[in-house]
Every structure is written in C-alpha cells, then in structure tokens.
C-alpha cells in the first residue's frame, strides 16, 4: 500500500475522542494527532499531575487544541464508572474511544482494586467496562468507532478460563499475552454484535508492532526483573520504533474511511515489527467465536456491566442478549 502518515488523517472536526493512557507513549501521540486534526480529545489518565503535564505538552504542539482532562484508573471499576459518567455528561455523545492504556510484564502477581489480576483487569476488563458504559452515547453518533489496542503478544496468548486471574499459576508474559488476546477477542466480538443488530458502529483492533515506550518499563519496574524480562527490554530498545510511529495503526484505524469493522491493523514491515499501517491477520485463536462469546459473558459477570444496545427501528435502548 501507499505510505500512510499523519498528514493523511482526514479532518476530525465535530468528533469527540476518548484516548486512554494519553499522557505518554502511543496514547499521547494518538491524542496529539487527533487534536491536530480538529477532534475534541478527552485525555484520560490515572494521575492528575501527569495529565496536566500532558495537556501542556499537547497544547505546545497544537495551541488551539480542544482538550479535556479526565481522571481514569482502569484498575478500579469505581473510577471507570465515574469517568464514563463525566464523559457522557460533558460531551453527551463521544464517538471515538481509543482503548490504548495498559500495563505490561508485571513480574509478580498484583491485583486491581476489585481483586482481578492486574494485567487482565486493567488491559481487558477495564476497557470492556468503559466501552460498555460509553456505548449508549456512541450509538447516537453516526459512524462511531471503537479502537482497541492489542499487541503482537496476542499470538502467544491463551484464555485460561480455569485460571483467568493467575491465582494457580502466574507468569508475567503469560498474563500479558492473555490480556492482549482478550483485547482482540473483545474488539472482534463487539463488531459482530453491532453488525448483528444493524448498528452504525465499527469496532476495530490494532497493534503497534514493537515500539519503545514507557509501557515497556513501567510494568517490569513493579517487581524484580527476571532474565526473560531483561532480554525483552533489550530487544525493544534495539529494534523498537518510536512511540509516534507506533501510534500510526491506532490513528489509521480511528480515522481512515477504508477501515472495516472487525479489521485488525498493524505495521506492514517484516514480522509486523515496524512499518506503515495496513490490515493484518490476527492469530487463529483470536478468530474463535465460541471463545469470544464465553469471554464476553464472563467479562459481563466480573464487571457487572451489561451492554445497552439500541433498537434501530425504535431508537430505544435495552440490554438484549449482551
């Protein structure tokens, strides 16, 4: 395909994006370019000080940016509820959530405020809950999209239904790969459910290839780094592309008219490690609809969130079948 850059992003005037993890790395550059293209951007961050610093840096790049700071801790469902309520109250109807935040490679098993294993609870359940809570607003906006950031690590992932929370056996990269496969299964299942109902909503997934970001360091710093973790960090630092380049698949999926619902987008280089955004094939495990449906049902139970779908013929909402 022809090389695609941020200069190719269509005008986003009139759109409201919600970018999680927007204070650094891929999330920051996603928020930056969406704001540059004219979108109203909710900068969703866990730490208020870091969030305000991100706003200052974004405004330095785009002085007329329409930015709003929102406090969101994906490892706390109470925070997710509060944030979603504030977004719906202040924007009415966001039409572009970008589920970008995450934690990676946490050496020891830690838990979220609600008792979930930290990587599964933050990367998957937090974004599952946020998307479900924002859905009624999304469905009132024609052409709404949900972009969920997965990872090449999904290829090694397996959903351990008998031990989702890593209580019996925990490995930092096993847990991370499971959470990234869960992201992809969720994104594809969300699109299937929207299409089944004839709704004007696209759900797409992306991966950034190998990108040198703070994510590579923050998770491992939560505990003792084993040999495998140190090797991964060395590998990323040697071959990883910049966070700005790693954000291109997210931006492509969020803005390009050619994007299709249920698509998966990543770099076009060898091994999908780096390059320009294009549609790529997910691992076969991500295409298993029975696993996706089972994960969806379990995620509803764990988060106590049931998606409220719109009946297009009546314009009313209801839980339907999830």
C-alpha positions in Angstrom: 0.0 0.0 0.0 1.0 3.7 -0.4 2.8 5.0 2.6 0.4 6.5 5.1 1.4 9.3 7.5 -0.4 11.6 9.9 -0.6 14.1 7.0 -3.3 11.8 5.6 -5.6 12.0 8.6 -9.0 13.4 7.5 -10.4 16.4 9.3 -11.9 15.3 12.6 -13.9 18.4 13.4 -17.0 17.7 15.3 -15.8 14.4 16.6 -15.0 13.6 20.3 -12.3 11.1 21.0 -11.6 9.5 24.4 -8.0 8.3 24.5 -6.9 6.2 27.5 -3.3 6.4 28.6 -2.9 9.7 26.7 -0.2 11.1 29.0 2.6 9.1 27.3 3.7 6.8 24.5 1.3 5.7 21.9 -1.7 7.2 23.7 -0.1 10.6 23.8 0.7 10.6 20.1 -2.7 9.4 19.3 -4.3 12.2 21.2 -1.9 14.7 19.7 -2.7 13.9 16.1 -6.4 13.6 16.7 -6.3 17.0 18.3 -4.2 18.4 15.4 -6.9 17.1 13.0 -9.6 19.1 14.9 -11.1 16.5 17.2 -12.2 17.2 20.7 -10.0 14.9 22.8 -10.6 13.7 26.3 -7.2 13.0 27.7 -7.9 10.0 30.0 -5.2 9.5 32.6 -4.8 7.9 36.0 -2.5 10.6 37.5 -3.8 14.2 37.6 -0.3 15.8 37.7 0.9 13.7 34.7 -2.4 14.5 32.9 -1.9 18.2 33.3 1.6 17.9 32.1 0.4 16.0 29.0 -2.2 18.8 28.4 0.6 21.4 28.5 2.8 19.3 26.1 -0.2 18.8 23.7 -1.0 22.5 23.7 2.6 23.4 23.0 2.3 21.3 19.8 -1.3 22.3 18.9 -2.1 25.7 20.6 -5.7 25.6 19.5 -6.3 22.0 20.6 -9.7 21.2 22.1 -8.5 19.1 25.1 -10.2 18.0 28.3 -8.6 16.2 31.2 -10.3 13.1 32.6 -9.2 11.0 35.5 -9.5 7.3 34.9 -7.9 4.3 36.7 -8.7 1.2 34.6 -7.7 -0.9 37.6 -10.7 0.5 39.6 -14.2 -0.1 38.3 -15.5 2.6 40.5 -13.2 5.0 38.7 -14.3 3.7 35.3 -18.0 4.3 36.3 -17.2 7.9 37.4 -15.1 8.7 34.4 -17.7 7.4 31.9 -20.5 9.3 33.7 -18.5 12.5 33.5 -17.7 12.0 29.8 -21.4 11.4 28.9 -22.4 14.4 31.0 -19.8 16.7 29.5 -19.7 15.6 25.9 -23.2 14.0 25.5 -22.1 11.5 22.8 -18.4 10.6 22.3 -17.9 8.8 19.0 -14.3 7.6 19.2 -12.9 5.8 22.2 -9.4 4.6 21.7 -8.6 1.9 24.3 -4.8 2.4 24.4 -3.7 2.3 28.1 -2.3 -0.8 29.6 0.3 -2.5 31.8 2.9 -5.0 30.6 5.0 -7.7 32.1 4.3 -7.2 35.8 6.9 -9.5 37.4 4.8 -10.6 40.5 1.1 -11.2 40.6 -0.7 -8.0 41.6 -4.4 -7.2 41.7 -6.7 -4.4 40.8 -8.8 -2.6 43.4 -11.6 -5.1 42.5 -9.3 -8.1 43.0 -8.6 -9.0 39.4 -5.1 -9.9 38.2 -3.6 -6.6 37.3 -2.9 -7.1 33.6 -6.1 -8.9 32.8 -8.1 -6.5 34.9 -6.6 -3.3 33.5 -5.9 -4.1 29.9 -9.1 -6.1 29.2 -11.8 -5.7 31.9 -11.2 -2.0 32.4 -11.6 -1.3 28.7 -14.5 -3.7 28.4 -16.3 -1.8 31.2 -15.5 1.6 29.8 -16.7 0.7 26.3 -20.0 -0.8 27.7 -20.6 2.4 29.8 -20.0 4.7 26.9 -22.0 2.6 24.4 -25.3 4.4 24.7 -23.6 7.7 23.8 -21.6 6.1 21.0 -24.7 4.6 19.3 -26.3 8.1 19.0 -23.4 9.2 16.8 -23.4 8.1 13.2 -20.1 6.5 12.2 -18.9 5.9 15.7 -15.8 3.7 16.1 -14.1 1.9 18.9 -10.4 1.3 18.5 -8.8 -1.3 20.9 -5.0 -1.6 21.1 -3.8 -5.2 21.2 -0.3 -6.5 20.7 1.8 -8.9 18.7 1.9 -10.8 22.1 -1.7 -11.9 21.4 -0.1 -14.6 19.2 1.3 -16.4 22.2 -1.9 -15.7 24.2 -4.4 -18.2 25.5 -7.5 -17.5 27.6 -7.1 -19.6 30.7 -10.7 -19.9 31.7 -9.8 -22.2 34.6 -7.4 -19.6 36.0 -8.2 -16.2 34.4 -6.8 -14.4 37.4 -3.5 -16.3 37.6 -4.2 -17.5 41.1 -3.0 -21.0 40.5 -0.1 -20.2 38.2 1.2 -16.7 37.3 3.8 -15.7 34.7 4.2 -12.0 33.7 4.3 -12.6 30.0 1.7 -15.4 30.1 -0.7 -12.9 31.8 0.2 -10.1 29.4 -0.4 -12.2 26.3 -3.7 -13.4 27.7 -4.8 -9.8 28.3 -3.8 -8.8 24.7 -5.6 -11.7 23.2 -8.6 -10.8 25.3 -8.4 -7.2 23.8 -8.6 -8.6 20.3 -11.3 -11.1 21.1 -13.4 -8.3 22.6 -12.9 -5.9 19.7 -13.9 -8.5 17.1 -16.9 -9.7 19.2 -18.1 -6.2 19.7 -18.1 -5.6 16.0 -20.0 -8.9 15.4 -22.7 -7.9 17.9 -23.0 -4.4 16.4 -23.4 -5.8 12.9 -25.9 -8.4 14.0 -28.1 -5.6 15.3 -27.6 -3.4 12.2 -26.0 -0.7 14.2 -23.8 2.1 12.8 -20.7 1.3 14.9 -17.3 0.0 13.8 -15.1 -1.9 16.3 -11.5 -2.4 15.1 -8.3 -3.6 16.7 -4.7 -2.6 16.2 -1.2 -3.4 17.3 1.8 -1.0 17.3 4.4 -3.6 16.3 7.5 -3.2 18.6 7.6 0.4 19.9 9.9 1.8 22.5 7.6 3.4 25.1 7.3 3.7 28.9 5.0 0.8 28.9 8.0 -1.5 28.3 9.5 -0.2 31.5 6.6 0.7 33.9 5.2 -2.9 34.4 8.6 -4.6 34.9 9.5 -1.9 37.5 6.7 -3.2 39.7 8.9 -6.1 40.8 12.1 -8.0 40.3 13.0 -8.3 36.6 13.8 -11.8 35.5 16.2 -12.8 32.7 13.3 -13.1 30.2 12.1 -9.6 31.0 15.6 -8.1 30.7 16.0 -9.7 27.3 12.7 -8.3 26.1 13.6 -4.8 27.2 17.0 -5.1 25.5 15.3 -6.3 22.3 12.8 -3.5 22.3 15.4 -0.8 22.9 17.5 -2.1 20.0 14.8 -2.6 17.3 11.7 -0.7 18.6 10.3 2.1 16.5 9.3 5.4 18.1 6.0 5.9 20.0 4.9 8.3 17.3 5.4 5.7 14.6 3.8 3.1 16.9 0.7 5.2 17.1 0.1 5.2 13.3 -2.0 2.0 13.3 -4.3 3.5 16.0 -4.6 6.7 14.0 -5.2 4.9 10.8 -8.0 2.7 12.3 -9.5 5.7 14.1 -9.8 8.0 11.0 -9.4 6.3 7.7 -12.6 5.8 5.6 -11.2 2.5 4.2 -11.2 0.8 7.6 -13.6 -2.1 8.0 -15.4 -3.2 11.2 -13.7 -6.3 12.7 -10.5 -5.4 11.0 -7.0 -5.7 12.6 -4.4 -3.2 11.7 -0.6 -3.1 12.3 2.7 -2.3 10.7 3.5 -3.7 7.2 7.2 -4.5 7.8 8.8 -7.9 8.2 7.1 -9.8 11.1 4.9 -6.7 11.6 7.5 -5.4 14.0 7.6 -1.9 12.4 6.5 -0.1 9.3 3.4 1.7 7.9 -0.2 0.8 8.9 -2.1 -1.8 7.0 -4.6 -4.5 7.6 -3.0 -7.6 9.1 -4.2 -11.1 10.0 -4.7 -12.0 13.7 -3.7 -15.3 15.2 -6.3 -18.0 14.7 -7.1 -18.1 18.4 -8.5 -14.5 18.1 -11.0 -15.7 15.5 -12.6 -18.3 17.7 -16.2 -17.0 18.1 -17.1 -19.5 20.9 -14.1 -18.3 23.0 -15.0 -14.7 22.3 -18.6 -15.3 23.4 -17.6 -17.1 26.5 -15.1 -14.4 27.4 -17.7 -11.7 26.8 -20.2 -13.4 29.2 -17.5 -13.9 31.9 -16.5 -10.2 31.5 -20.0 -9.1 32.0 -20.3 -11.1 35.2 -16.9 -9.9 36.5 -17.6 -6.2 35.8 -21.3 -6.3 36.4 -21.8 -4.4 33.2 -24.3 -5.5 30.6 -24.1 -3.6 27.3 -27.1 -1.5 26.5 -27.9 -1.9 22.7 -30.1 0.3 20.6 -33.0 -1.0 18.6 -32.5 0.9 15.3 -36.2 0.7 14.4 -37.4 2.3 17.6 -34.4 4.3 18.8 -34.6 2.8 22.3 -32.0 1.0 24.4 -32.1 -2.3 26.2 -29.6 -5.0 27.4 -30.7 -7.5 24.7 -28.5 -10.6 24.9 -25.3 -8.8 25.9 
